[in-house]
Amino acid sequence: MENRYCVCLITAADKNQANKIAEILVEQRLAACVNIIPQIKSIYRWQEKIEKSEEFLLIAKTRSKLSKDIIRAVKEKHTYSVPEVIFTSIEDGSEEYLDWLGANTLFSSNIAPDKEDKSK
């Protein structure tokens, strides 16, 4: 069975940025719902240094086919040069919830096929 739906994880530097990204994704119907978890602690390597920061985690429920649109939308509003935008498939779930998810997202990508990244 094709994985029609997925969860997208996005980190944001602050509450304002997290809210802006979440609102854009829902307004543009790129995500049916975005949860925002405040003040997560991230520890990561950046430019050969170990960094520690408090961030906000966005959990967006969406269609798998919209991943490129979501990446584009996040990059347009994000302050990080390399924002975290990762996806994982939804294997199963409440039929009613998945129906709602589908009804509240675009059916397919807004990116024209000739504009997609050909490097992958």
C-alpha positions as CSV (number, residue, x, y, z in Angstrom):
1,M,0.0,0.0,0.0
2,E,1.3,3.4,-1.0
3,N,2.0,5.7,2.0
4,R,-0.2,8.6,1.2
5,Y,0.3,10.5,4.5
6,C,3.4,11.4,6.5
7,V,4.5,13.4,9.5
8,C,7.0,16.2,9.0
9,L,9.3,17.3,11.8
10,I,10.6,20.9,11.6
11,T,12.6,22.8,14.2
12,A,12.4,26.6,14.6
13,A,14.6,29.0,16.5
14,D,11.8,30.7,18.5
15,K,8.0,30.8,19.1
16,N,7.4,33.5,16.5
17,Q,9.1,31.6,13.7
18,A,7.4,28.4,14.7
19,N,3.9,30.1,14.7
20,K,4.6,31.7,11.3
21,I,5.7,28.4,9.7
22,A,2.8,26.5,11.2
23,E,0.2,29.1,10.0
24,I,1.6,29.1,6.5
25,L,1.6,25.4,6.2
26,V,-2.0,25.2,7.3
27,E,-3.2,28.3,5.4
28,Q,-1.7,26.9,2.1
29,R,-3.2,23.4,2.9
30,L,0.3,21.9,2.9
31,A,-0.5,20.4,6.3
32,A,-3.9,19.6,7.9
33,C,-2.5,20.2,11.4
34,V,0.7,21.4,13.0
35,N,1.5,20.8,16.6
36,I,4.2,23.1,18.2
37,I,6.2,21.7,21.1
38,P,8.0,24.5,22.9
39,Q,11.5,24.7,24.3
40,I,13.1,21.4,23.2
41,K,16.8,21.2,23.8
42,S,18.9,20.4,20.7
43,I,22.5,19.3,20.8
44,Y,24.2,19.1,17.4
45,R,27.5,19.6,15.5
46,W,27.7,22.8,13.5
47,Q,30.8,24.1,11.8
48,E,33.0,21.7,13.8
49,K,31.6,22.8,17.1
50,I,29.1,21.1,19.5
51,E,26.2,23.5,19.8
52,K,23.3,23.5,22.3
53,S,20.1,25.5,21.7
54,E,16.5,25.7,22.8
55,E,14.2,25.3,19.8
56,F,10.6,24.7,19.0
57,L,9.5,21.4,17.4
58,L,6.8,21.5,14.8
59,I,4.9,18.2,14.0
60,A,3.0,18.6,10.7
61,K,0.6,16.0,9.4
62,T,0.4,16.0,5.6
63,R,0.4,14.1,2.3
64,S,3.6,12.5,1.2
65,K,3.3,14.2,-2.2
66,L,3.6,17.6,-0.6
67,S,7.1,17.2,0.8
68,K,8.8,19.4,-1.8
69,D,6.2,22.2,-1.3
70,I,6.7,22.0,2.5
71,I,10.5,22.2,2.2
72,R,10.1,25.2,-0.1
73,A,7.7,27.0,2.2
74,V,9.9,26.4,5.3
75,K,13.0,27.6,3.6
76,E,11.3,30.8,2.5
77,K,10.4,31.7,6.2
78,H,13.2,30.0,8.2
79,T,16.2,31.9,9.6
80,Y,18.5,28.8,9.6
81,S,20.7,28.2,6.5
82,V,20.0,24.5,6.9
83,P,16.6,24.1,8.5
84,E,15.6,20.7,9.8
85,V,12.7,19.4,7.6
86,I,12.3,15.6,7.7
87,F,9.5,13.2,6.9
88,T,8.4,9.9,8.2
89,S,5.5,7.8,6.7
90,I,2.3,7.2,8.6
91,E,1.8,3.5,8.3
92,D,-1.7,3.3,9.8
93,G,-4.1,5.4,11.9
94,S,-7.7,6.2,12.7
95,E,-9.6,6.0,9.4
96,E,-11.6,9.1,10.4
97,Y,-8.5,11.1,11.2
98,L,-6.7,10.1,8.0
99,D,-9.9,11.0,6.0
100,W,-9.9,14.4,7.7
101,L,-6.1,14.8,7.0
102,G,-6.8,14.1,3.3
103,A,-9.7,16.5,3.1
104,N,-7.7,19.3,4.6
105,T,-4.6,19.1,2.5
106,L,-3.9,19.7,-1.2
107,F,-4.3,16.6,-3.3
108,S,-0.9,17.1,-5.1
109,S,2.2,19.3,-5.3
110,N,2.1,22.9,-6.4
111,I,5.5,22.5,-7.9
112,A,5.5,22.0,-11.6
113,P,7.3,18.8,-12.6
114,D,10.0,20.8,-14.5
115,K,10.8,22.8,-11.4
116,E,11.5,19.8,-9.1
117,D,15.0,19.1,-7.9
118,K,16.5,16.7,-10.4
119,S,19.6,15.9,-8.3
120,K,17.9,13.1,-6.4
